Amino acid sequence: MRLALLAIPAVRSALSLEIGREIEYHETLPSSQDRARELAATGAGPSVVVANVQSAGQGTRGRSWHSPAGSSLLASWLFRPAPAEPGLFALLAGVAVAHLGMRDASLKWPNDVEAGQKKVAGALAHATTDAEGGSLVLGIGVNVHQRLDDFPVELRASATSLALVGHTVDRLALFVDLTRELDRVAIPAERSAALAEWRARSTVLGREVEVTREGRPVVRGVARDIADDGALLVGSERVIVGDVRALR
């Protein structure tokens, strides 16, 4: 897979110049998100950590991200200063992923990209604050080459890959295109259009939903809109975290 070309210093250096940020590549890494947060803590500038394999990949609310070697794009981008609130930028990241040739992609609050009603990508954002505008680390996992039997049995009904939905793409090209899309949606002038696209692709807006936390229902009502900070507005409630299920 061409993503491994990032292990070659000359290739990595040339691509860093092209995308305007330092690239740190690991063949194997526990978590690109943890490593990018370490870089943020040292004051590093705009950069991105890419892994071919993660042994402890992270999803939302402590879940793991399963990805066999060579099957996914696994990367965490460090933005400085922070372009938006973490919850909002996770939404915008979904729009960026959906722009990569997936016309029928849908977006599920708070951070999932779906194809054929199955999850194909997800985002995870962490922010810090300081006098210079803080930083934001955005981790994205995209299922690229998986076959159905590459997923654990318990995920086969809910997960898919670009290959399974007929979208053939090289992971290195996907990485470059996604970096450009993320930089685009990070521009304040693009915010309104990106949020409008998120609303148009949403799987829950305008529908009755149930929000659960740790398996317990906490809110039920019509998902009306998303707030400027990325919160989901359900009836009269603002939902910051939780799992959302459309009831009808």
Secondary structure, DSSP 8 states (H G I E B T S, - for coil): -GGGGGGSHHHHHHHHHHHTSEEEEEEEES-HHHHHHHHHHTT--SEEEEEEEESS-B-GGG-B----TTSEEEEEEEESS--S-HHHHHHHHHHHHHTTT-TT-EEETTTEEEETTEEEEEEEEEEE--TT--EEEEEEEEE-S--GGGS-GGGTTTB--TTTTT----HHHHHHHHHHHHHHHTSGGGHHHHHHHHHHHBSSTTSEEEEEETTEEEEEEEEEEE-TTS-EEETTEEE-S-EEEE--
